[in-house]
Amino acid sequence: MLKCSVIVPTYNRRRLLRRTLDSLVRQDLPRAEYEVLVCDDGSADGTAELVAGYADRIDIRHLYQEDLGSRVSAARNMGITASRAEVCVFLDDGVVAGSGCLRAHVAAHEAADGPLALVGYVWAYTPRHDVPAEDGARMEQILDDADADALIAWLRAESRLPDLRDEYYAKYGDDFGDEPAPWSIFWTCNVSAPTTLIREVGKFDEAFRSWGGEDCDLGYRLHRAGAYFALSREAAAVHLPHPSAAKSGEGDNYQYMADKYRTPIMELLRRFTSMEVHPFNINDVIKAENLPSCAEYERQVTAR
């Protein structure tokens, strides 16, 4: 029985994708319990042939859409539509999963009292997706010689390159689902949620065409639908260094979200571009300004 579908969007990143798929081959979750859906946004670098080479080791499918510009939301939606499992796990290409990553995602959902939006811990997740050259070389060497578990063990033992969200976890704890905006760090390099709920809230919004925001937008709708947000340190992965995506459209995407929902909390996203408000302090700002929850605000508007 399939317990999770791993959805990996990609575009002309064959080398990084290979690292991700190698880590998925090594999962300790039984092969019959997970599938891998590589959602190709129009690659022309032999991605399809690379994926085909794993078919004898894992349940894997290559889903392709024409290259019409950056359409990562549409790419992920191909995977959500094709999923045959109860839980969707989203990994980015270039993220290598520890051998217990999928098992931890599945176990957390099975143990939850209700719908869960789970964030997995991501080592070497840095603001610009880069690391010191010597660290990057060492990371690649460990993967060549061993596997993601050895890489995670080295990073942990050396206290190197922790998840950039550590300051958030230190402030709010690993179970942060009661915060007013837990979706602000629901970044799809390593997260999971129930497949049915993702479909019910409309999947990813395909109006997002440039970098940033589309994952928080999905997280917001999952939150509104009753999902509880939490961190799993056992669902661990490593973000390999690579050139960062252009962020020129990020501000526009947050403006789009503010326009889309028009609640006091979502209006705070207009202040993201100045960094007066950001994902790590939005909960504090909401409390300091005594803003109503989005559901409460909408009830107030309806009652007028």
C-alpha positions as CSV (number, residue, x, y, z in Angstrom):
1,M,0.0,0.0,0.0
2,L,1.4,3.4,-1.0
3,K,1.7,5.7,2.0
4,C,3.4,8.7,0.4
5,S,4.1,10.3,-2.9
6,V,7.3,12.2,-3.2
7,I,6.9,15.1,-5.5
8,V,10.1,16.6,-7.0
9,P,9.8,19.5,-9.4
10,T,12.8,20.0,-11.7
11,Y,14.1,22.0,-14.6
12,N,17.4,21.3,-16.2
13,R,19.1,20.2,-13.0
14,R,20.1,16.7,-13.9
15,R,23.1,16.6,-11.6
16,L,21.1,17.9,-8.5
17,L,18.2,15.6,-9.3
18,R,20.5,12.6,-9.4
19,R,21.6,13.3,-5.9
20,T,18.0,13.5,-4.7
21,L,16.9,10.3,-6.5
22,D,20.0,8.5,-5.1
23,S,18.8,9.5,-1.6
24,L,15.3,8.3,-2.3
25,V,16.6,4.9,-3.4
26,R,18.1,4.5,0.1
27,Q,15.0,5.1,2.2
28,D,14.2,2.7,5.0
29,L,10.5,2.9,4.2
30,P,9.6,-0.2,2.2
31,R,9.7,0.3,-1.5
32,A,6.1,-0.7,-1.9
33,E,5.0,2.1,0.4
34,Y,6.2,5.2,-1.6
35,E,6.3,6.5,-5.1
36,V,8.5,9.2,-6.6
37,L,6.9,11.7,-9.1
38,V,9.5,13.8,-10.9
39,C,7.6,16.8,-12.2
40,D,9.5,18.2,-15.1
41,D,8.9,21.8,-16.1
42,G,10.3,21.3,-19.6
43,S,13.9,20.1,-19.1
44,A,16.1,19.5,-22.2
45,D,19.1,18.0,-20.4
46,G,18.2,14.3,-20.4
47,T,16.1,14.4,-17.3
48,A,13.7,11.8,-18.7
49,E,16.5,9.4,-19.4
50,L,17.9,9.9,-15.9
51,V,14.6,9.1,-14.3
52,A,14.1,6.0,-16.4
53,G,17.4,4.7,-15.0
54,Y,15.8,4.4,-11.6
55,A,12.8,2.4,-12.6
56,D,14.2,-0.9,-11.5
57,R,15.0,0.4,-8.0
58,I,12.0,2.5,-7.0
59,D,8.4,3.2,-8.1
60,I,9.1,6.3,-10.1
61,R,7.3,8.3,-12.8
62,H,8.4,11.2,-15.0
63,L,5.7,13.8,-15.5
64,Y,6.4,16.4,-18.2
65,Q,5.0,19.7,-19.2
66,E,6.2,22.0,-22.0
67,D,8.7,24.7,-21.2
68,L,6.6,27.9,-21.2
69,G,8.6,29.7,-18.5
70,S,8.9,29.0,-14.8
71,R,5.8,27.1,-13.9
72,V,6.8,25.3,-10.7
73,S,3.3,25.4,-9.2
74,A,1.8,23.7,-12.3
75,A,4.7,21.2,-12.2
76,R,3.9,20.3,-8.6
77,N,0.2,20.1,-9.4
78,M,0.9,17.4,-12.0
79,G,2.3,15.3,-9.1
80,I,-0.6,16.1,-6.8
81,T,-3.1,15.1,-9.5
82,A,-1.1,11.9,-10.2
83,S,-0.5,10.9,-6.6
84,R,-1.8,7.5,-5.5
85,A,-0.9,7.9,-1.8
86,E,-2.5,9.4,1.3
87,V,0.4,11.9,1.9
88,C,2.3,14.1,-0.5
89,V,5.9,14.8,0.4
90,F,7.5,17.7,-1.4
91,L,11.2,17.7,-2.0
92,D,13.2,20.0,-4.2
93,D,15.8,18.7,-6.6
94,G,19.2,19.1,-4.9
95,V,17.7,18.1,-1.5
96,V,19.1,14.8,-0.3
97,A,16.9,12.9,2.2
98,G,18.2,11.0,5.1
99,S,17.3,7.3,5.0
100,G,14.6,7.8,7.6
101,C,13.1,11.0,6.1
102,L,10.0,9.4,4.4
103,R,9.4,7.0,7.3
104,A,9.3,10.0,9.7
105,H,6.9,12.0,7.4
106,V,4.6,9.0,7.2
107,A,4.8,8.2,10.9
108,A,3.9,11.8,11.9
109,H,0.8,11.8,9.8
110,E,-0.3,8.4,11.0
111,A,0.1,9.5,14.7
112,A,-1.6,12.9,14.2
113,D,-5.1,13.5,15.6
114,G,-6.1,15.6,12.6
115,P,-4.6,17.0,9.4
116,L,-1.0,17.8,9.7
117,A,1.3,20.1,7.7
118,L,4.8,18.8,8.5
119,V,8.1,20.6,8.0
120,G,11.2,18.5,7.8
121,Y,14.5,19.7,9.1
122,V,16.9,20.8,6.3
123,W,20.6,21.0,7.0
124,A,22.7,23.5,5.0
125,Y,19.5,25.4,4.1
126,T,21.0,28.9,3.8
127,P,19.5,32.2,2.6
128,R,21.1,32.2,-0.8
129,H,21.5,28.4,-1.1
130,D,25.3,28.7,-1.0
131,V,27.9,27.6,1.5
132,P,31.6,28.1,1.9
133,A,33.5,26.4,-1.0
134,E,35.3,24.0,1.3
135,D,32.1,22.9,3.0
136,G,30.5,22.4,-0.4
137,A,33.4,20.3,-1.6
138,R,33.3,18.2,1.6
139,M,29.6,17.7,1.2
140,E,30.0,16.4,-2.3
141,Q,32.8,14.1,-1.3
142,I,30.8,12.6,1.6
143,L,28.0,11.8,-0.8
144,D,30.4,10.3,-3.3
145,D,31.9,8.0,-0.6
146,A,28.8,7.3,1.5
147,D,25.2,8.7,1.6
148,A,23.0,11.4,3.1
149,D,23.1,9.8,6.5
150,A,26.8,10.2,6.7
151,L,26.5,13.8,5.5
152,I,23.9,14.6,8.1
153,A,26.1,13.0,10.8
154,W,29.0,15.1,9.8
155,L,27.0,18.4,9.8
156,R,25.5,17.5,13.2
157,A,28.8,16.5,14.7
158,E,30.6,19.6,13.5
159,S,27.6,21.9,14.3
160,R,27.8,23.2,10.7
161,L,25.2,24.8,8.5
162,P,22.0,24.3,10.5
163,D,18.6,25.0,9.0
164,L,18.2,28.8,8.6
165,R,14.8,28.4,10.4
166,D,16.6,27.4,13.7
167,E,15.9,30.9,15.1
168,Y,12.2,30.4,14.5
169,Y,12.2,26.9,16.1
170,A,14.1,28.3,19.1
171,K,11.5,31.0,19.6
172,Y,8.3,29.0,18.9
173,G,9.3,25.4,19.5
174,D,8.9,22.4,17.2
175,D,5.1,22.3,17.6
176,F,4.3,25.8,16.3
177,G,0.8,25.1,15.0
178,D,-0.9,27.3,17.5
179,E,0.9,30.4,16.2
180,P,-1.2,32.8,14.1
181,A,0.8,32.4,10.9
182,P,2.6,29.0,11.0
183,W,2.4,28.8,7.2
184,S,5.2,31.5,6.9
185,I,7.9,28.8,7.0
186,F,6.1,26.2,5.0
187,W,8.8,26.0,2.3
188,T,8.5,23.1,0.0
189,C,12.1,21.9,0.0
190,N,11.0,19.3,2.5
191,V,7.4,19.3,3.7
192,S,4.3,17.1,3.6
193,A,0.5,17.3,3.9
194,P,-2.5,15.0,3.3
195,T,-3.1,14.5,-0.4
196,T,-6.9,14.9,-0.1
197,L,-6.6,18.1,1.9
198,I,-4.2,19.6,-0.6
199,R,-6.6,18.8,-3.4
200,E,-9.6,20.2,-1.4
201,V,-7.9,23.6,-0.9
202,G,-7.1,23.9,-4.6
203,K,-3.5,22.6,-4.9
204,F,-0.8,25.2,-5.8
205,D,-2.0,28.5,-7.3
206,E,-0.7,28.5,-10.8
207,A,-0.9,32.3,-11.0
208,F,2.5,32.3,-9.3
209,R,5.1,32.3,-12.1
210,S,8.2,33.7,-10.6
211,W,10.2,32.7,-7.5
212,G,8.7,32.7,-4.0
213,G,5.4,32.6,-2.2
214,E,3.6,29.8,-3.8
215,D,4.4,27.4,-1.0
216,C,3.4,29.8,1.8
217,D,0.2,30.4,-0.2
218,L,-0.6,26.7,-0.1
219,G,0.4,26.6,3.6
220,Y,-2.0,29.4,4.3
221,R,-4.9,27.6,2.7
222,L,-4.0,24.4,4.6
223,H,-3.9,26.3,7.8
224,R,-7.4,27.8,7.1
225,A,-8.6,24.3,6.4
226,G,-7.5,23.1,9.8
227,A,-4.1,21.6,9.3
228,Y,-1.7,21.7,12.3
229,F,1.9,22.8,11.6
230,A,4.9,21.1,13.2
231,L,8.6,20.3,12.7
232,S,10.0,16.8,12.4
233,R,13.7,16.7,13.1
234,E,13.6,13.0,12.1
235,A,12.4,13.9,8.6
236,A,15.9,15.3,8.0
237,A,17.4,16.2,4.7
238,V,20.4,18.3,3.3
239,H,20.1,21.2,0.9
240,L,23.0,21.0,-1.5
241,P,24.6,24.3,-2.6
242,H,23.6,25.6,-6.0
243,P,23.0,29.0,-7.6
244,S,20.0,30.7,-6.1
245,A,16.8,31.4,-8.0
246,A,16.2,35.0,-9.1
247,K,14.1,36.6,-6.5
248,S,13.0,39.7,-8.5
249,G,9.4,38.6,-8.5
250,E,9.1,37.7,-4.8
251,G,7.8,41.1,-3.8
252,D,5.1,40.9,-6.5
253,N,4.1,37.5,-5.3
254,Y,3.5,38.7,-1.7
255,Q,1.5,41.7,-3.1
256,Y,-0.5,39.2,-5.0
257,M,-1.3,37.2,-1.9
258,A,-2.3,40.3,0.0
259,D,-4.6,41.3,-2.8
260,K,-6.0,37.8,-3.0
261,Y,-7.0,37.4,0.6
262,R,-7.5,41.0,1.9
263,T,-7.4,40.3,5.6
264,P,-5.3,42.3,8.2
265,I,-2.9,39.4,8.6
266,M,-2.3,39.0,4.9
267,E,-1.9,42.8,4.5
268,L,1.3,42.3,6.5
269,L,2.8,40.6,3.4
270,R,3.0,44.1,1.8
271,R,5.7,44.9,4.4
272,F,7.8,41.8,3.6
273,T,9.7,43.7,0.8
274,S,11.0,46.2,3.3
275,M,11.8,43.4,5.8
276,E,9.9,45.3,8.5
277,V,7.8,42.1,8.6
278,H,9.3,38.8,7.6
279,P,8.6,35.0,8.1
280,F,10.5,34.9,11.3
281,N,8.7,37.8,13.1
282,I,5.2,37.8,11.5
283,N,3.7,36.0,14.5
284,D,5.1,38.6,16.9
285,V,3.7,41.4,14.7
286,I,0.3,39.9,14.6
287,K,0.2,39.6,18.4
288,A,1.7,43.1,19.0
289,E,-0.9,44.7,16.6
290,N,-3.7,42.5,18.1
291,L,-4.8,41.5,14.6
292,P,-7.8,39.2,14.3
293,S,-7.4,35.8,12.8
294,C,-8.4,35.7,9.1
295,A,-11.5,33.6,9.9
296,E,-12.5,36.0,12.7
297,Y,-12.0,39.0,10.4
298,E,-14.1,37.5,7.6
299,R,-16.9,36.8,10.2
300,Q,-16.8,40.4,11.2
301,V,-17.0,41.6,7.6
302,T,-19.9,39.3,6.9
303,A,-21.8,40.5,10.0
304,R,-21.6,44.1,9.0
